[in-house]
Amino acid sequence: MARVEVKDISIDFPVYGVQRSLRKAFFERAAGGIIRRAGRRQAQTVVNALDRVSLTLEDDDRVGIIGHNGAGKTTLLKAIAGIYEPIAGEVRIEGKVTPLFDVLPGLDFDDTGYENIVTAGILLGMTRRDIRAAVPQIEAFSELGDYLSLPVRTYSEGMMTRLGFSVATTVEPGILLIDEGIATGDARFGERAARRMAEFIGRSSILVLASHDEDFIQRACNKAILMRAGRIIERGSVDEVLRLYRQSRQDDVGPARAGTT
Amino acid sequence: MQWEIWARLGWLEVKRRYRRTVIGPFWSAVSICIFVFALGSVGSSLFHRTAADYMPFLASGMVVWVLLSNTITESCDLFIDGANLFRQLRFNYSVLAYALIWRTMIGFLHNLVVYVGVALIYAPAFLSPVTLLVLPSLFAIALNGVWIAIAIGMLCQRFRDVQQLVSITLQLAMFVTPIFWSPGFVPEHGTRFFVVLVNPLYYLVEIVRAPLLGQVPSLATVLGVLLITVVGWLVTYQLFRRYRKRIAYWS
């Protein structure tokens, strides 16, 4: 049984500028004591990306995260993935998490398609044996043929997308996290990709999907949350949340809050 | 599997660096070779040592020094270059350190050819069963390399000035650490205290160099390395435990 439990998490991104380097920290330290702390608080600029967010997901939940740019969608996904550990609150995960933010991690343009399949596969948590078993499937689906033996730098953008998509969708997903939908190349591929994507998502225990593509969310998800300025402001059925989102889009365009703490 | 990840990442980096060259990592060996022969001819007369004595000494010192200095230099970029991986995937940061050690060791094995060649020419007797002690010594270097990579990697990622300081320090360290000259050359009281006795790099060089020259490392060397390992790991462990969470935010 898979489970995602996000409890009251907050994430601040410190913004480091030129002045916040060793010199400053060194002199602050030299000044010593309580003043340093107070001074430091004022000097440090942070972007508050998530503000007390809570979310519980269980088997067969397919959640679409909807929101404007900078609303905190990606940060929430990355917090669930364990990439950013929250400064407050906690994230509890039961089950294997597959974050698909980068479909070809470790990509080396001078390596061949086959070599990149191995690198990406290993980084996505597959064993060599899994990868070997998946290669025929990847060959067939990507339709790259002999190109797979050539360095990836000879590929067109569409071919790269096909390779990445084919590799990513062979992973055993578990709890699947997708950011912005894995873009899918040309139209003919698009249709097959959509089918493969549906099948891939079907194999996952939980899906969390952040996207601006309303159709994709409607197709893939059975619930949705709406985020704004680092908070979850609505949760419910996909249709309901999408309606609220369209409404809010007309009302205002809310940028992320940035502030000094 | 974790080891598959670091083995792959380390190897990829070696390949990437020497892509489309004919002799690949041996380029580094070529550069050491030229250096050793040029400095060796000057140095042997400068320090009044025979070529048979001085050349293997210099070659072994250089080969080990390059290993250490590469490890330290590349540690500076550990988390800066690694960011595009660990910001996309759930990642054990230590994997990046293992990959770094792995690739510097691959480089070392290529460079070792220079020493073996020099030893065969000038003093074949140095290559004896005792030389095999180099294996546990290299293990000790790898063990220390991991904490060095993590500690320096974190410092450099957070404070970008540290990288410059490290490169200046290393430049200087190459001359003040007994690599071209034996510790006996500096007065016992005073200078030797700083460049030998409290210089951790001296012990790390010496533990590998001694077996290469057919000697068992001295007790002082072994104890020195042991101390460096224990202290280094303790400090790094505290640092890592405390700031590990921040690494993703520092990039």
Interface residues (C-beta under 8 A of the other chain):
Chain A: F13 P14 Y16 S21 L22 R23 A25 K78 A81 G82 I83 Y84 E85 V97 P99 F101 D102 P105 G106 D108 D110 D111 V118 T119 I122 L123 L124 T127 R128
Chain B: M1 E4 I5 R8 L9 L12 K15 R16 R19 R20 N84 L85 F86 R87 Q88 L89 R90 F91 F159 R160 D161 V162 K245 A248 Y249 W250
